[in-house]
Amino acid sequence: MSSIEAHFLLARQKFHELLKEKVLRLDQGVLSNADKGNKASKAIALGIAKRIGLEQPGEKLKGQTAGNEFEIATALFIRDTFLKLGHLRPGDWTVRKIGEKSGKKKKTKSKTALVQKDFEELIKIAQFEQYKHLIAIAKAADQNPELAASLGSDYIIKPDIVIFRGLVTDDEINKSAVLVNDQVSLLASIRKQNGGSPLLHASVSCKLTIRSDRSQNSRSEALNLIRNRRGNLPHVVVVTAEPLPSRLASVALGGGDIDCVYHFALDELREVVKELGLGDSDEALNIMVNGKRLKDISDLPLDLAV
């Protein structure tokens, strides 16, 4: 099969088309994912845009709107690719974008502003087996301001996109032989008969661009997933369209809080950096890529199948 026929290549192209339609804008010669105060950022973003076929001018979208559309496009890409890998990673899989802002504050009699603001988001992450205990923590904090002050917001987790697996019946487990019955494996999380919740397989944080505050936000989200889980740790990844290698490094390099950072157009980014003669940026990219800390969006579905 030729490379042009590869489904993941076509899905990547479709992803770029959606971003050009819904997210990226060339506003007065500056791409909407570039830092207009940074010369290198503008040049790299423009070079990538030309390589993916974005040349039509357009008005830059508001940050929240663009970010939301980036999350939607990323979720569609993952659904179009990861769900094709059932032969590598069998299971009842769901890819869902969550964490959407309703624009309305939830009314409650709670004395704790923190819980008022974040309770709905908490319920969404608590639908998964590894984090369902967080509901009890939130309820306790809701009734005890001193406890809420002590806990802070460390237990609040707000992923952008989640991938989760449904539980399996005993008929599925015993398909080829009687492996379990009502006397064994009574606490296994994946077994539907044990009354658990779906298993969170991956949390995807989408960052259209990366600034210093967003860099720390990604790490905080990852650390909260690690610290507050009960059970297996899900994949924790970041997907971004940030053009500046130094800002990519602020998330990609460092400890093991994030599995990996995935760039929406890594091949194009590397080509542009070389073409512009940005030696330091090229070196930074090589370090991240060779260290398996930065990959292309097309690598994500296969990595999720591990």
Beta strands, then each sheet from edge to edge (+ up, - down):
strand 1: 26-27
strand 2: 30-31
strand 3: 93-97
strand 4: 161-165
strand 5: 199-207
strand 6: 235-240
strand 7: 260-263
strand 8: 294-296
sheet 1: 1+ 2-
sheet 2: 3+ 4- 5+ 6+ 7+ 8+
end
